[in-house]
């Protein structure tokens, strides 16, 4: 087999959301980069399925929002453009829609379409890495080699390459949460009354964070977030008799949805929380899930990816390439970036807070849970009574967020 070597400034290993975003940003900035991934087209994968306002705000910092958002379905453009918030079968609030529904593979492939044509994509697996202070070498399954000044590891949950270079994965919370995804439609009506719905659990014993329904294309997508073990018999029941299992979990949900039909497959994905150790080394930088995972129920994963890649590609890589070498001191600047650290800390904190807020039956967490819904109900009541003008609405939403945050920390 003939071996060829490609020279580039940045070799990006992994073409999921983090790697594809990095390739698009670097290519558009005129920085020599190469993306390496086994798939020409990213395959279906149960991960992020919507972007909220905060994530879109970070996406805009990458310069790629205009290329991505037209692919998504904005709930503010559907029906009344309101997102319903409910519990115990009662509507707490109808707030302005702000979520962009998009399947993860569609999101990644839209990002890949934004990569400039002069950024090569190597369709291969990485079989070896040699990293050091000055030059990095990547060996590919097709016999080719890539020589780069910097390697960006963005290969998600895989551990093989990290193990090879001595980076350890430390699981901090095994099976922290489970995402269950499926499509729903009304059994007897043409469409649902709402554009989007978030329904909160009725009992802490059900070990549920929430159910959220939101549009993607012409379908109503459901994400049910639970805190269970993968050997829990309820998961088997949910997979094989989903409608009965869902309404047994949330018996008053039917008041808002009516009878529903669950269509298509039930997809289930557990999520461990883990961090990396031994990652401060020359020539290699980790982003996204490769560095540390977030909890899908907390909804911070995409924002974490965008924050990582935005800081790396807008700030650190351009600075690193202006001088010789790629020592561990340079790489540490990314891991110590205050914006990255702040988002990482908030993501981890919210993952544990939401779990306790959802299933902890102690007095303090029961109080926080009640305060949370009192705050949401108060805003909903004000909105229904017409006491919230457009200007006041923004202030009220900010006030509600502060109150909920205080309640969560109480």
C-alpha positions as CSV (number, residue, x, y, z in Angstrom):
1,X,0.0,0.0,0.0
2,X,1.4,3.4,-1.0
3,X,1.8,5.7,1.9
4,X,1.1,9.4,1.3
5,X,1.6,12.2,3.8
6,X,-0.5,15.4,4.0
7,X,0.8,18.5,5.7
8,X,-1.7,20.7,7.6
9,X,-1.7,23.1,10.5
10,X,-4.6,21.4,12.3
11,X,-5.7,17.8,12.1
12,X,-9.2,17.4,13.4
13,X,-10.1,13.8,14.4
14,X,-13.8,13.2,14.5
15,X,-16.5,14.7,12.3
16,X,-19.4,15.0,14.7
17,X,-20.7,18.4,15.8
18,X,-17.5,19.5,17.5
19,X,-15.1,18.4,14.8
20,X,-17.3,19.6,11.9
21,X,-17.8,23.0,13.6
22,X,-14.0,23.4,14.1
23,X,-13.3,22.5,10.5
24,X,-15.9,25.0,9.2
25,X,-14.6,27.8,11.5
26,X,-10.9,27.2,10.7
27,X,-11.5,26.8,7.0
28,X,-13.5,30.0,6.9
29,X,-10.7,31.8,8.8
30,X,-8.1,30.7,6.2
31,X,-6.3,28.3,8.6
32,X,-5.0,25.1,7.1
33,X,-7.0,22.2,8.5
34,X,-8.1,18.7,7.7
35,X,-11.1,16.7,9.0
36,X,-10.7,13.0,9.6
37,X,-13.8,10.8,10.0
38,X,-14.9,7.3,8.9
39,X,-18.2,8.6,7.4
40,X,-18.7,10.7,4.3
41,X,-22.2,11.5,5.5
42,X,-22.7,11.5,9.3
43,X,-25.1,8.7,10.2
44,X,-28.2,8.9,12.5
45,X,-27.3,9.3,16.1
46,X,-29.5,10.1,19.2
47,X,-27.9,13.2,20.7
48,X,-29.0,16.8,20.6
49,X,-32.3,17.3,18.9
50,X,-33.0,21.0,19.5
51,X,-31.2,24.3,20.0
52,X,-32.4,26.9,22.5
53,X,-31.9,30.6,22.5
54,X,-28.7,30.4,24.6
55,X,-27.1,27.8,22.3
56,X,-28.1,29.8,19.2
57,X,-26.4,32.8,20.8
58,X,-23.2,30.9,21.1
59,X,-23.6,29.4,17.6
60,X,-23.7,33.0,16.3
61,X,-20.2,33.6,17.7
62,X,-18.9,30.8,15.5
63,X,-20.2,32.7,12.4
64,X,-22.1,29.6,11.3
65,X,-25.7,30.3,12.5
66,X,-26.9,31.5,9.1
67,X,-25.7,28.2,7.6
68,X,-27.3,26.0,10.2
69,X,-30.6,27.5,11.4
70,X,-32.5,27.3,8.1
71,X,-32.1,23.5,8.4
72,X,-34.0,23.6,11.8
73,X,-37.7,23.9,12.6
74,X,-38.4,27.0,14.8
75,X,-41.3,26.4,17.1
76,X,-42.0,30.1,17.1
77,X,-43.1,29.8,13.5
78,X,-45.6,27.0,14.2
79,X,-49.3,27.4,15.2
80,X,-49.4,30.1,17.9
81,X,-45.7,30.1,18.3
82,X,-46.0,29.4,22.0
83,X,-44.3,26.8,24.1
84,X,-46.6,25.4,26.8
85,X,-45.3,24.6,30.3
86,X,-47.4,22.2,32.3
87,X,-47.6,19.9,35.3
88,X,-50.3,17.7,36.9
89,X,-52.3,18.2,33.6
90,X,-52.5,21.9,34.3
91,X,-51.0,24.6,32.0
92,X,-48.6,26.8,33.9
93,X,-47.5,29.1,31.2
94,X,-47.5,29.8,27.4
95,X,-44.2,31.4,26.7
96,X,-42.8,32.6,23.4
97,X,-41.2,29.8,21.4
98,X,-37.5,29.8,21.2
99,X,-36.4,26.3,20.2
100,X,-35.0,25.1,16.9
101,X,-35.7,21.4,16.4
102,X,-33.2,19.5,14.4
103,X,-32.0,15.8,14.5
104,X,-28.4,15.5,15.4
105,X,-27.3,13.9,12.1
106,X,-29.0,16.7,10.2
107,X,-27.3,19.3,12.4
108,X,-23.8,17.7,11.8
109,X,-24.4,17.3,8.1
110,X,-25.5,20.9,7.8
111,X,-22.3,21.9,9.6
112,X,-20.3,19.8,7.2
113,X,-21.9,21.6,4.3
114,X,-20.6,24.8,5.7
115,X,-17.0,23.6,5.6
116,X,-15.1,25.3,2.7
117,X,-14.2,23.1,-0.2
118,X,-10.4,23.6,0.4
119,X,-10.6,21.8,3.8
120,X,-10.1,18.1,2.9
121,X,-12.1,15.3,4.5
122,X,-10.2,12.1,5.0
123,X,-12.7,9.2,5.1
124,X,-10.7,6.8,7.3
125,X,-10.2,5.7,10.9
126,X,-7.2,6.9,12.9
127,X,-5.0,4.0,13.8
128,X,-2.2,5.9,15.6
129,X,-1.0,9.2,16.9
130,X,2.5,10.5,17.7
131,X,2.3,13.9,19.5
132,X,5.0,16.2,20.7
133,X,6.1,19.8,21.2
134,X,6.7,20.6,17.5
135,X,5.1,18.1,15.1
136,X,2.2,15.7,15.3
137,X,1.7,12.6,13.1
138,X,-1.6,10.8,12.5
139,X,-1.7,7.4,10.9
140,X,-4.9,6.4,9.0
141,X,-6.5,3.1,8.2
142,X,-6.1,3.7,4.5
143,X,-2.3,3.8,4.9
144,X,-2.1,7.6,4.6
145,X,-0.4,9.8,7.2
146,X,-1.2,13.4,8.3
147,X,1.5,15.7,9.6
148,X,0.2,18.6,11.6
149,X,1.2,21.3,14.1
150,X,-1.9,20.5,16.3
151,X,-4.3,17.6,16.7
152,X,-7.9,18.4,17.8
153,X,-9.5,15.3,19.3
154,X,-13.2,15.5,18.7
155,X,-14.1,11.9,18.4
156,X,-16.9,11.8,21.0
157,X,-17.2,9.0,23.5
158,X,-14.4,6.7,22.0
159,X,-11.5,6.0,24.4
160,X,-9.1,4.2,22.1
161,X,-7.0,7.2,20.9
162,X,-7.0,8.8,24.4
163,X,-5.8,5.5,25.9
164,X,-3.1,5.4,23.3
165,X,-1.6,8.7,24.3
166,X,-2.2,8.3,28.0
167,X,-5.3,10.3,28.6
168,X,-7.6,8.7,31.1
169,X,-11.4,8.8,31.3
170,X,-12.8,9.1,34.8
171,X,-16.5,8.3,35.1
172,X,-18.0,10.5,37.8
173,X,-21.7,9.5,37.5
174,X,-22.5,6.2,35.6
175,X,-25.8,6.3,33.7
176,X,-26.5,9.7,35.1
177,X,-29.6,10.1,32.9
178,X,-31.3,8.3,30.0
179,X,-32.8,10.0,26.9
180,X,-35.9,8.3,25.3
181,X,-36.8,9.7,21.9
182,X,-39.8,9.0,19.7
183,X,-42.3,10.8,17.4
184,X,-46.0,11.3,18.4
185,X,-49.2,12.3,16.7
186,X,-52.8,12.8,17.9
187,X,-54.8,9.7,17.6
188,X,-58.1,11.5,16.7
189,X,-57.2,15.1,15.7
190,X,-55.2,16.5,12.9
191,X,-52.7,18.3,15.1
192,X,-51.9,19.2,18.6
193,X,-53.2,22.5,20.1
194,X,-49.7,23.5,21.1
195,X,-46.5,24.4,19.1
196,X,-44.3,22.8,21.8
197,X,-44.9,21.4,25.3
198,X,-42.7,20.7,28.3
199,X,-44.4,18.5,30.9
200,X,-42.9,18.0,34.3
201,X,-43.2,14.8,36.4
202,X,-46.1,14.3,38.8
203,X,-44.2,12.1,41.3
204,X,-40.5,12.1,42.3
205,X,-40.7,8.3,42.6
206,X,-41.1,8.1,38.8
207,X,-37.5,9.3,38.5
208,X,-38.3,11.6,35.6
209,X,-36.9,15.1,34.7
210,X,-39.4,16.1,32.1
211,X,-41.1,15.3,28.8
212,X,-40.7,17.8,26.0
213,X,-42.5,17.8,22.7
214,X,-41.3,20.0,19.8
215,X,-41.6,20.1,16.0
216,X,-38.9,18.8,13.7
217,X,-39.9,19.1,10.0
218,X,-43.5,17.8,9.8
219,X,-43.3,15.6,12.9
220,X,-43.8,16.2,16.7
221,X,-40.7,14.9,18.4
222,X,-40.7,13.7,22.0
223,X,-37.7,13.6,24.3
224,X,-38.4,11.9,27.7
225,X,-35.6,12.4,30.2
226,X,-35.4,9.9,33.1
227,X,-33.1,8.8,35.9
228,X,-33.0,5.0,35.9
229,X,-30.7,2.1,35.4
230,X,-30.5,0.4,32.0
231,X,-31.7,-2.9,33.6
232,X,-34.9,-1.2,34.9
233,X,-37.9,-3.2,33.7
234,X,-39.8,0.0,32.9
235,X,-37.5,0.6,30.0
236,X,-38.5,-2.7,28.5
237,X,-42.2,-1.8,29.0
238,X,-41.6,1.7,27.4
239,X,-40.0,0.1,24.4
240,X,-42.7,-2.5,23.8
241,X,-45.9,-0.7,25.0
242,X,-44.9,3.0,24.9
243,X,-48.3,4.7,25.0
244,X,-49.5,2.8,28.1
245,X,-46.1,3.3,29.8
246,X,-46.0,7.0,29.1
247,X,-49.5,7.7,30.5
248,X,-48.8,5.5,33.5
249,X,-45.8,7.7,34.1
250,X,-47.7,10.9,33.5
251,X,-51.5,10.1,34.0
252,X,-52.7,13.7,33.6
253,X,-50.7,14.4,30.4
254,X,-53.7,13.3,28.3
255,X,-55.6,16.5,29.4
256,X,-53.2,18.4,27.2
257,X,-52.3,16.0,24.4
258,X,-55.5,13.9,24.1
259,X,-55.0,10.4,23.0
260,X,-51.7,10.0,21.1
261,X,-50.1,7.5,18.9
262,X,-46.4,6.9,19.2
263,X,-44.9,6.4,15.7
264,X,-41.6,5.1,14.6
265,X,-38.9,3.4,16.8
266,X,-38.3,4.1,20.4
267,X,-34.7,5.2,20.8
268,X,-33.0,4.9,24.2
269,X,-29.6,6.4,25.1
270,X,-27.9,6.4,28.5
271,X,-25.4,9.1,29.4
272,X,-22.5,8.7,31.8
273,X,-20.8,11.8,33.2
274,X,-17.1,11.6,32.9
275,X,-14.0,13.9,32.8
276,X,-10.5,13.5,31.4
277,X,-7.3,13.3,33.3
278,X,-3.8,13.6,31.8
279,X,-5.1,15.8,29.0
280,X,-2.6,18.7,29.5
281,X,0.0,17.6,27.0
282,X,1.8,18.9,24.0
283,X,0.3,18.9,20.5
284,X,-3.2,17.6,21.4
285,X,-6.3,19.4,22.5
286,X,-9.7,17.8,23.5
287,X,-13.1,19.4,22.8
288,X,-16.7,18.5,23.4
289,X,-17.5,15.0,24.7
290,X,-14.0,13.9,24.1
291,X,-12.9,16.1,27.0
292,X,-15.9,15.7,29.3
293,X,-19.6,14.8,28.9
294,X,-22.7,16.8,29.9
295,X,-26.1,15.5,30.9
296,X,-28.6,15.6,28.0
297,X,-31.5,16.2,30.4
298,X,-29.7,19.5,31.5
299,X,-29.7,20.6,27.9
300,X,-26.2,22.1,28.0
301,X,-24.3,19.7,25.7
302,X,-24.6,21.6,22.5
303,X,-23.8,24.9,24.2
304,X,-20.7,23.2,25.7
305,X,-19.6,22.0,22.3
306,X,-20.1,25.4,20.7
307,X,-18.3,27.2,23.6
308,X,-15.3,24.8,23.3
309,X,-15.0,25.2,19.6
310,X,-15.7,28.9,19.5
311,X,-13.0,29.7,22.0
312,X,-10.5,27.3,20.5
313,X,-11.0,28.4,16.9
314,X,-11.6,32.1,17.4
315,X,-9.0,32.7,20.1
316,X,-6.5,30.0,20.9
317,X,-5.5,28.3,17.6
318,X,-4.9,31.6,15.8
319,X,-2.7,32.7,18.7
320,X,-0.8,29.4,18.9
321,X,0.0,29.3,15.2
322,X,1.8,32.7,15.4
323,X,4.7,31.2,17.2
324,X,6.8,28.0,17.0
325,X,6.0,24.9,18.9
326,X,2.8,23.4,20.4
327,X,3.9,22.7,24.0
328,X,1.7,21.8,26.9
329,X,1.8,25.4,28.1
330,X,0.0,26.6,25.0
331,X,-2.6,23.8,25.2
332,X,-3.3,24.7,28.9
333,X,-4.5,28.1,27.8
334,X,-7.6,26.5,26.3
335,X,-8.4,24.4,29.3
336,X,-8.0,27.5,31.5
337,X,-10.0,29.8,29.3
338,X,-12.5,31.5,31.7
339,X,-15.4,31.3,29.3
340,X,-14.9,27.6,28.8
341,X,-14.3,26.9,32.5
342,X,-17.5,28.9,33.4
343,X,-19.6,26.9,31.0
344,X,-18.1,23.6,32.0
345,X,-18.7,24.3,35.7
346,X,-22.3,25.5,35.0
347,X,-23.0,22.4,32.9
348,X,-21.8,20.0,35.5
349,X,-23.6,21.9,38.3
350,X,-26.9,22.0,36.5
351,X,-26.7,18.2,35.7
352,X,-26.6,17.4,39.4
353,X,-29.1,20.1,40.4
354,X,-31.7,18.9,37.9
355,X,-31.3,15.3,39.0
356,X,-31.9,16.3,42.6
357,X,-34.6,18.7,41.7
358,X,-36.4,15.9,39.9
359,X,-36.0,12.9,42.2
360,X,-34.7,14.0,45.6
361,X,-37.5,13.7,48.2
362,X,-35.7,15.6,51.0
363,X,-37.4,18.7,52.5
364,X,-34.9,21.1,51.0
365,X,-35.2,19.8,47.5
366,X,-39.0,19.6,47.8
367,X,-39.0,23.3,48.7
368,X,-36.9,24.1,45.7
369,X,-39.1,22.1,43.4
370,X,-42.2,23.9,44.7
371,X,-40.6,27.4,44.4
372,X,-39.7,26.6,40.8
373,X,-43.2,25.9,39.8
374,X,-44.6,28.8,41.8
375,X,-42.3,31.1,39.9
376,X,-43.3,29.6,36.5
377,X,-47.0,29.7,37.4
378,X,-46.8,33.4,38.5
379,X,-45.4,34.4,35.2
380,X,-47.9,32.4,33.3
381,X,-50.8,34.0,35.3
382,X,-49.4,37.5,34.6
383,X,-49.1,36.6,30.9
384,X,-52.7,35.3,30.7
385,X,-54.1,38.3,32.4
386,X,-52.4,40.6,29.9
387,X,-50.2,42.2,32.5
388,X,-47.1,41.5,30.4
389,X,-46.3,43.8,27.6
390,X,-43.6,43.0,25.1
391,X,-41.1,45.1,27.0
392,X,-42.3,43.9,30.4
393,X,-42.3,40.3,29.1
394,X,-38.5,40.3,28.6
395,X,-38.0,41.7,32.1
396,X,-40.4,39.2,33.6
397,X,-38.7,36.3,31.9
398,X,-35.4,37.5,33.2
399,X,-37.0,37.9,36.7
400,X,-38.5,34.4,36.5
401,X,-35.1,33.0,35.5
402,X,-33.4,34.7,38.5
403,X,-36.2,33.4,40.8
404,X,-35.8,29.9,39.5
405,X,-32.1,30.1,39.9
406,X,-32.4,31.3,43.5
407,X,-35.0,28.6,44.1
408,X,-32.5,26.0,42.8
409,X,-29.8,27.3,45.1
410,X,-32.0,27.7,48.1
